[in-house]
Amino acid sequence: MEVGAENSKIPCDETDYALKPLDLKVIAGRRADVEAQRPTWSGRLEFILASVGYAVGLGNVWRFPYLCYSSGGGAFMVPYLTMVLLCGIPLLFMEFAIGQYTRLGPVHALTKICPLLKGVGLATVVISFVFSTYYNVLMSWALYYFFNSFGATLPWKSCNNTWNAIENCSSGFPGNATHLQSASQQFFDHRLLEKTSSIEEAGGLRWELLGYLLISWVIVYFCIFKGVKSTGKVVYFTAVFPYFILFALLINNVQLPGAKNGILFFLTPVWSKLFEVKVWVHAAAQVFNSLGIAFGSMISMASYNKFNNNILRDALIVSFANSFTSILAGFVIFSAIGYMAHIHNLPVDNIATDGPGLVFVVYPEVLSTMPVFQLWAPLFFFMLLCLGLDSQFATVEVAVTFIKDEFGPKVLHFLKREELLALAVCIIGFVLGIPHVTKGGIYVFQLMDHYTAVVSLVFLALFEVVAVCWVFGVPRVSLMVKRMQGKTPNIYFRLCWLVLCPMLVLCILISSIVQYTPVHYGKYPYPVWAEWVGWGVSLVSIVWIPLGAFQEIYSNKGSLLQRIKTAVTPTIDLDAEDPLPEKQNLDPACETFFT
């Protein structure tokens, strides 16, 4: 039914609408039937923890602190919190609404909302699955460090190991001596990765890492194989435990000499940075990456909610928890970096670094100098494992949800059990992750991460916002929310959806194109063919948007204009999803009986 269509009112006749006990049972049964069509979270806390666990990942620990330090310190909080308020919370609320109302994964939900841009839904599934194939490699690294942190001494502390290049190894941070490497860096490069000199030199498999990658996928499988019923139980631990470790590390770190200087370096505002466009772009990109906007995961997880779950409350909780964790991690990381700068008598900016190096090179070095490192080292790497697993659950669940929604009966007829479907997805993810655990795998990892999590994501975010906010329309989104929550979203959300979010995402996309720089790993520039491979990786997800639009227009009937008009007409029935649709036809005097 079209939004705003008038229904004739059925007069209230007590003989027809008197609610006898049998009527109440019918109404309750109808609501139960609607919710029984799809499994639901056992409790609302499970959904909140799963969403927080997905949003709070390794990027909060390594990316946000470095961005804050390099983009104006405390001044970076202005663009970051502005983007959280104007983009993060409204778009997260929107994705929760789509998933919970349609009770479908991103592909089928967006197909109903905007048939012309149904390819956006499939693109989010593809990008999430591609992301999961290399993100689990980080889990294998965390496991490697975890199992190597139980010795009497930490193996990355000294230069007296078989993998060290003694002539240029430094037991601490080398500062400006560019010909030297820290022992921690050499452990990462020569022991963990056995890194080759370029992406063109694969160098064979790192069998230990392959084993840890297999263990990572086994852990993921046993956490998701029962769907939300198993994931919902696991997140009680994986989403909460990292906070205990972060607070414990913070309490320990602030007592170390030099910690104050590190924290001041992290927070000191450089107000001139606010006038640089790239700082605002970085803030927006961090919000999108961290909250998982346009990955399809939030839509997928919300589809397992009960129809009237309070998604506004959940969106606020998840957004606050994500931002709080990022700031907390900044204090933890930079208090430790200040301590290292004090020990080695170096400036803080000689130690701070971006990317995986912050948690797999700098922080291991910090841990090796801490009192009671035998306790802190295993706890820190176990925390990284928990942070990564939460995010991995959600990205893999997107693919599983899509297959069940699209091919459920056929797949289950072949595989017999849903558990085998999850197993098949995990096996494929493991196989596709193997190139990342070769000796040249770090170059493949960096290439995939750059073109998936940076380039593709901004395109998908723009088309998702256009499909939902402009084509489907804010009035329809508001009506969906009203059906579930009992009241229309306030003017703040409607204004963000209609104007601010699309405009900001478009500005981010344009700025990203203008300021595009080729991918690199450290000082290593990738060859041209590798860049083309990277763009190919981006197109693996983006290409479904034009293909879906072409297929939709081609399959419709009539003139080109009629086909396009049909393609932008939503197929979702905004009354059919209401557990009690008859309520809309009653005289207002009768409506109280149905509430």
C-alpha positions in Angstrom: 0.0 0.0 0.0 1.3 3.5 -0.8 2.3 5.7 2.1 -0.5 8.1 3.0 -3.3 6.1 1.4 -6.5 6.5 3.2 -8.4 3.5 4.6 -12.1 3.5 5.1 -12.9 3.2 8.8 -14.8 0.2 10.0 -17.3 1.3 12.7 -16.8 -0.1 16.1 -19.5 -2.6 16.9 -19.2 -4.3 20.2 -20.8 -7.5 19.0 -18.2 -7.8 16.3 -15.1 -6.5 18.1 -15.7 -7.3 21.7 -12.4 -8.9 22.7 -13.2 -12.3 24.1 -10.4 -14.5 25.4 -10.4 -16.4 22.1 -9.8 -13.1 20.2 -6.8 -12.2 22.5 -5.3 -15.6 21.7 -5.7 -15.1 18.0 -4.0 -11.7 18.2 -1.2 -13.0 20.3 -0.9 -16.0 17.9 -0.7 -13.7 14.9 2.1 -11.7 16.4 3.9 -14.9 17.3 3.5 -16.1 13.8 5.2 -13.0 12.4 8.2 -13.3 14.7 8.4 -17.1 14.2 9.3 -16.6 10.6 12.8 -15.9 11.6 14.8 -16.8 14.7 15.3 -13.9 17.2 17.9 -13.0 19.8 17.2 -14.6 23.1 17.2 -11.2 24.8 17.7 -7.6 23.8 21.1 -7.5 25.6 22.5 -10.1 23.2 21.7 -7.9 20.2 23.3 -4.8 21.9 26.4 -6.8 22.8 26.7 -8.3 19.4 26.4 -4.9 17.8 28.9 -3.3 20.2 31.2 -6.2 19.7 31.0 -5.7 15.9 31.5 -2.0 16.0 34.3 -2.1 18.6 37.2 -3.8 16.8 40.9 -3.6 16.2 40.5 -0.3 14.3 39.5 1.3 17.7 42.9 0.3 19.1 45.2 1.1 16.3 43.5 3.5 13.8 41.7 6.0 16.0 44.6 6.8 18.4 46.9 7.4 15.5 44.3 9.5 13.6 43.7 11.6 16.7 47.4 12.2 17.2 48.1 13.0 13.5 45.0 15.1 12.9 45.2 17.7 15.6 45.1 15.8 18.9 42.2 17.0 21.0 41.1 19.2 18.1 40.3 16.0 16.1 37.4 15.3 18.6 35.5 18.2 17.0 35.2 16.7 13.5 35.0 13.2 14.9 32.1 13.8 17.2 30.4 16.0 14.6 30.4 13.1 12.2 29.2 10.7 14.9 26.2 13.0 15.5 25.4 13.9 11.9 26.2 10.6 10.1 27.0 7.8 12.5 24.0 7.7 14.8 21.4 8.6 12.1 22.7 6.0 9.6 23.1 3.3 12.2 19.5 4.0 13.3 18.4 3.7 9.7 20.1 0.4 9.2 18.7 -1.0 12.4 15.2 0.1 11.2 15.6 -1.5 7.8 16.8 -4.8 9.2 14.3 -5.0 12.1 11.2 -4.0 10.0 11.9 -6.2 6.9 13.4 -9.1 9.0 15.6 -9.7 6.0 19.3 -9.5 5.2 20.7 -6.5 3.3 20.2 -7.9 -0.2 16.5 -8.7 0.1 15.7 -5.7 2.3 17.3 -3.2 -0.1 15.6 -5.0 -3.1 12.2 -4.3 -1.5 13.1 -0.8 -0.6 14.6 0.3 -4.0 14.6 -2.4 -6.8 16.7 -0.1 -9.0 19.5 -0.1 -6.5 19.1 -3.7 -5.3 22.7 -4.3 -6.3 23.8 -2.2 -3.3 22.5 -5.0 -1.0 24.5 -7.6 -2.8 27.5 -5.3 -2.9 27.4 -5.1 0.9 27.4 -8.9 1.2 30.4 -9.1 -1.2 32.4 -6.4 0.6 31.7 -8.0 4.0 32.8 -11.4 2.9 35.9 -10.1 1.2 36.7 -8.2 4.4 36.3 -11.4 6.5 38.7 -13.3 4.3 41.7 -11.1 5.2 40.5 -9.7 8.6 40.8 -13.2 10.1 44.5 -13.0 9.2 44.8 -10.5 12.0 43.4 -13.1 14.3 46.1 -15.5 13.3 48.8 -12.9 14.1 47.1 -12.3 17.5 47.1 -16.0 18.2 50.8 -16.3 17.2 51.8 -13.5 19.6 49.5 -14.9 22.3 51.2 -18.3 22.3 54.7 -16.8 22.1 54.1 -14.6 25.2 54.2 -17.3 27.8 58.0 -17.8 28.0 60.3 -16.5 30.7 61.3 -13.7 28.3 59.4 -12.4 25.4 61.0 -13.4 22.1 60.7 -9.9 20.6 62.7 -8.3 23.4 66.3 -8.9 22.3 68.5 -9.1 19.2 70.0 -12.5 20.2 67.7 -14.7 18.1 68.2 -16.7 14.9 65.9 -14.4 12.9 67.6 -11.1 14.0 69.8 -9.3 11.6 72.4 -8.3 14.2 74.1 -5.6 12.1 71.0 -3.4 12.1 69.0 -4.6 15.2 68.3 -2.3 18.1 67.1 -3.6 21.4 64.9 -0.5 21.7 63.4 2.0 19.3 66.1 3.3 16.9 64.8 6.9 16.8 66.1 8.7 13.7 68.7 6.1 12.9 66.9 4.9 9.8 69.4 2.0 9.2 68.3 0.4 12.4 65.3 -1.7 13.3 63.9 -2.5 16.7 63.9 -6.1 17.9 60.1 -6.0 17.9 60.0 -4.9 14.3 62.4 -7.7 13.3 60.3 -10.3 15.1 57.2 -9.1 13.2 59.0 -9.0 9.8 61.5 -11.9 10.0 59.9 -14.3 12.5 56.1 -13.9 12.2 55.8 -12.9 8.5 59.2 -14.0 7.1 58.5 -11.1 4.9 59.8 -11.1 1.3 61.0 -7.9 -0.5 58.0 -7.3 -2.6 54.5 -8.5 -3.6 56.0 -10.1 -6.7 57.9 -12.6 -4.5 55.3 -14.9 -2.8 58.0 -17.0 -1.1 55.9 -20.0 -0.2 53.5 -20.6 2.7 54.1 -19.7 6.4 52.9 -23.0 7.7 52.6 -21.8 11.3 50.4 -18.9 10.3 48.3 -21.2 8.1 47.7 -23.3 11.2 46.7 -20.3 13.3 44.5 -19.1 10.5 42.7 -22.5 10.5 42.3 -22.2 14.3 40.8 -18.7 13.9 38.2 -20.0 11.4 37.4 -23.0 13.6 36.7 -20.6 16.5 34.5 -18.4 14.3 32.6 -21.4 13.1 31.8 -22.7 16.6 30.6 -19.3 17.6 28.2 -18.8 14.6 27.2 -22.4 13.6 23.9 -22.1 15.5 23.2 -18.6 14.2 22.1 -16.0 16.7 21.5 -18.7 19.3 25.2 -19.4 19.6 26.6 -16.0 18.7 24.3 -14.4 21.3 25.9 -16.4 24.1 29.5 -15.9 23.0 29.2 -12.1 22.9 28.5 -11.9 26.6 32.2 -12.7 27.0 33.9 -11.4 23.8 32.2 -8.0 24.0 32.7 -7.4 27.7 36.1 -8.9 28.4 38.2 -6.3 26.4 36.9 -3.5 28.6 38.3 -5.2 31.7 41.7 -5.4 30.0 41.6 -1.9 28.7 40.8 -0.4 32.1 43.4 -2.6 33.8 46.1 -1.5 31.2 45.1 2.1 31.7 45.4 1.9 35.5 48.8 0.2 35.0 50.1 2.5 32.3 49.3 5.9 33.9 51.6 5.0 36.8 54.6 4.5 34.5 57.1 7.3 34.0 56.5 9.4 30.9 52.9 8.3 30.6 51.7 11.9 31.2 53.7 13.2 28.2 52.3 10.6 25.9 48.7 11.4 27.0 49.3 15.1 26.5 50.8 14.5 23.1 47.6 12.5 22.3 45.2 15.2 23.5 47.0 18.6 22.9 44.7 20.3 20.3 46.2 21.8 17.1 43.3 24.0 16.1 44.8 24.9 12.7 44.1 21.2 11.6 40.3 21.9 11.7 40.8 23.9 8.5 42.2 20.9 6.6 39.6 19.0 4.5 41.5 15.7 4.9 41.0 15.8 8.7 37.2 15.9 8.3 37.4 13.2 5.7 39.5 11.0 8.1 36.9 11.6 10.9 34.0 10.6 8.6 35.9 7.5 7.3 36.7 6.4 10.8 33.0 6.7 11.9 31.9 4.6 8.8 34.6 2.0 9.2 34.2 1.7 13.0 30.3 1.5 13.1 30.2 -0.7 10.1 28.0 1.5 8.0 27.4 0.0 4.5 28.8 -3.4 5.4 25.4 -4.9 5.7 26.2 -6.4 9.1 24.0 -4.1 11.2 21.0 -4.7 8.8 21.6 -8.5 9.1 21.9 -8.5 12.9 18.9 -6.3 13.4 16.8 -8.6 11.2 16.9 -11.1 14.1 15.2 -8.6 16.5 11.7 -8.7 17.6 9.4 -6.3 15.7 9.0 -3.7 18.4 12.6 -3.7 19.8 13.8 -0.2 20.8 16.3 0.4 18.0 16.8 4.1 18.8 18.1 3.2 22.2 20.3 0.5 20.7 21.7 2.9 18.1 22.6 5.4 20.8 24.2 2.7 23.0 26.3 1.2 20.2 27.5 4.7 19.0 28.4 5.8 22.5 30.2 2.6 23.3 32.2 2.7 20.1 33.3 6.3 20.6 34.1 5.7 24.3 36.2 2.7 23.4 38.2 4.6 20.8 39.0 7.4 23.3 39.8 4.9 26.0 42.1 3.0 23.7 43.8 6.3 22.8 44.7 6.8 26.5 45.9 3.3 26.9 48.1 3.3 23.8 49.6 6.8 24.2 50.3 6.4 27.9 52.4 3.4 26.9 54.1 5.2 24.0 54.9 8.1 26.4 56.5 5.5 28.7 58.6 4.1 25.8 59.7 7.6 24.8 60.8 8.2 28.4 62.8 5.0 28.5 64.6 5.6 25.2 64.9 9.3 25.6 63.1 9.9 22.3 60.3 12.2 21.1 56.8 10.6 21.2 56.3 11.1 17.5 59.4 8.9 16.8 57.5 6.0 18.3 53.8 6.5 17.3 52.9 4.7 14.1 49.8 3.8 12.0 48.2 0.5 11.1 48.9 -3.0 12.4 52.4 -1.9 13.4 50.9 -0.1 16.4 49.6 -3.2 18.1 52.0 -5.8 16.6 55.3 -3.9 16.8 55.1 -0.9 19.1 52.9 -2.3 21.8 54.7 -5.6 22.1 57.9 -3.6 22.6 56.1 -1.7 25.3 54.9 -4.9 27.0 58.4 -6.3 27.1 59.6 -3.4 29.3 56.6 -3.4 31.6 56.7 -4.8 35.2 54.9 -8.2 35.3 55.0 -8.6 31.5 54.2 -12.3 31.9 50.6 -11.2 32.9 50.1 -8.2 30.6 51.4 -9.7 27.3 49.0 -12.7 27.1 46.1 -10.6 28.3 46.7 -7.9 25.7 46.8 -10.3 22.8 43.8 -12.3 24.1 42.0 -8.9 24.2 42.9 -8.3 20.5 41.6 -11.8 19.7 38.2 -11.0 21.4 38.0 -7.6 19.6 38.6 -9.2 16.2 36.3 -12.1 16.7 33.3 -10.0 17.5 33.7 -8.1 14.2 34.4 -11.4 12.3 31.1 -12.9 13.6 29.1 -10.2 12.1 30.8 -10.1 8.7 30.5 -13.8 8.2 26.9 -13.8 9.4 26.1 -11.4 6.5 27.0 -14.0 3.9 25.2 -16.8 5.8 22.1 -14.7 6.2 22.1 -13.9 2.5 22.4 -17.5 1.4 19.6 -18.6 3.7 17.3 -15.8 2.5 18.0 -16.4 -1.2 18.6 -20.1 -1.5 17.5 -21.5 1.8 15.3 -24.4 0.7 17.6 -25.4 -2.1 20.8 -25.2 0.0 19.2 -27.0 3.0 17.9 -29.7 0.7 21.5 -30.3 -0.4 23.3 -29.7 2.9 20.5 -31.0 5.1 21.5 -28.8 8.1 22.1 -25.1 8.6 25.3 -25.8 10.5 26.8 -27.2 7.3 26.0 -24.0 5.5 28.0 -22.0 8.1 30.8 -24.6 7.7 30.9 -24.2 3.9 31.1 -20.4 4.2 33.9 -20.6 6.7 35.8 -23.1 4.6 35.6 -20.8 1.5 36.7 -17.9 3.7 39.7 -19.9 5.0 40.8 -20.9 1.4 40.6 -17.3 0.2 42.7 -16.2 3.2 45.6 -18.5 2.3 47.4 -15.9 0.0 47.7 -13.6 3.1 49.8 -16.2 5.0 52.4 -16.6 2.4 55.8 -15.0 3.0 54.7 -12.1 0.8 51.2 -12.1 2.3 51.6 -8.8 4.1 51.7 -7.0 0.8 48.5 -8.8 -0.3 46.9 -7.9 3.1 47.7 -4.2 2.7 46.4 -4.1 -0.9 43.1 -5.8 0.0 42.6 -3.6 3.1 43.2 -0.3 1.2 40.9 -1.0 -1.7 38.2 -2.8 0.3 37.9 -0.8 3.6 38.7 2.6 2.1 37.8 2.8 -1.6 34.8 0.5 -2.0 33.1 1.4 1.3 32.6 5.1 0.4 30.9 4.2 -2.9 28.6 1.7 -1.2 27.7 4.1 1.6 26.7 6.8 -0.9 24.5 4.5 -3.0 22.9 3.0 0.2 22.0 6.5 1.5 20.6 7.6 -1.9 18.5 4.4 -2.2 17.0 4.6 1.3 16.9 8.4 2.0 16.0 9.8 -1.4 14.5 7.0 -3.6 12.6 5.1 -0.9 12.1 8.4 1.0 12.4 9.7 4.5 8.5 9.6 5.0 8.5 5.9 4.3 11.5 5.3 6.7 9.7 7.4 9.3 6.5 5.3 8.9 8.5 2.1 9.3 9.9 3.4 12.6 6.5 4.5 13.7 5.1 1.0 13.0 7.8 -0.5 15.3 8.3 2.2 17.9 4.8 3.9 18.1 6.1 7.3 17.2 7.7 9.1 14.3 11.5 9.9 14.4 12.1 13.5 15.4 13.1 16.3 13.1 16.8 15.8 13.9 16.9 12.3 12.3 14.6 13.3 9.4 16.8 16.3 8.5 20.0 14.1 8.8 18.5 11.4 6.5 17.1 13.9 3.9 20.0 16.4 3.6 23.0 16.1 5.9 23.9 12.4 5.5 23.7 12.3 1.7 25.6 15.6 1.3 28.4 14.6 3.8 28.9 11.2 2.2 29.0 12.8 -1.2 31.7 15.3 0.0 33.7 12.4 1.5 33.6 10.5 -1.8 34.6 13.6 -3.8 37.4 14.4 -1.4 38.6 10.8 -1.4 38.9 10.9 -5.2 40.6 14.3 -5.3 43.1 13.3 -2.6 43.6 9.7 -3.9 47.1 8.3 -3.3 48.3 4.9 -4.5 48.6 2.2 -2.0 51.9 1.6 -0.3 53.3 -0.6 2.6 55.7 1.5 4.6 58.1 2.9 2.1 57.4 0.2 -0.4 55.5 1.4 -3.5 53.3 -1.2 -5.2 53.9 -1.9 -8.9 51.2 -0.6 -11.4 49.8 -4.1 -12.0 49.1 -4.5 -8.2 47.2 -1.2 -8.2 45.0 -2.5 -11.1 44.5 -5.7 -9.0 43.4 -3.5 -6.1 40.9 -1.6 -8.3 39.6 -5.0 -9.5 39.1 -6.0 -5.8 37.0 -2.8 -5.4 35.0 -3.5 -8.5 34.2 -7.0 -7.2 31.7 -5.3 -4.9 30.9 -2.1 -6.7 30.0 -3.7 -10.0 26.9 -5.2 -8.6 25.3 -1.8 -8.3 25.1 -1.0 -12.1 24.5 -4.7 -13.0 21.5 -4.8 -10.6 20.1 -1.6 -12.0 20.5 -2.8 -15.6 18.9 -6.1 -14.8 15.9 -4.5 -13.0 15.2 -2.0 -15.9 15.6 -4.8 -18.5 13.2 -7.1 -16.8 10.5 -4.5 -16.4 7.8 -3.9 -19.1 6.8 -0.8 -21.0 8.8 2.2 -22.2 12.2 3.2 -20.7 10.5 5.8 -18.6 7.9 3.3 -17.3 10.6 0.8 -16.6 12.6 3.3 -14.6 9.5 4.4 -12.7 8.7 0.8 -11.8 12.3 0.2 -10.7 12.2 3.1 -8.2 8.8 2.0 -6.8 9.3 0.1 -3.5 7.7 -3.3 -3.3 7.6 -3.4 0.5 4.1 -3.4 1.9 4.2 -1.0 4.9 1.0 -2.5 6.3 1.8 -6.1 5.8 4.7 -6.1 8.2 2.5 -4.7 11.0 1.7 -7.7 13.3 -1.8 -6.3 13.6 -2.7 -4.8 10.2 -6.5 -4.8 10.9 -5.9 -2.1 13.5 -5.5 0.4 10.7 -9.1 -0.1 9.5 -10.8 0.4 12.8 -12.6 3.4 14.1 -10.3 5.2 16.6 -12.7 4.2 19.4 -11.8 0.6 18.8 -8.0 1.0 18.5 -7.5 0.8 22.2 -8.6 -2.8 22.1 -5.6 -3.7 19.9 -2.9 -1.9 21.9 
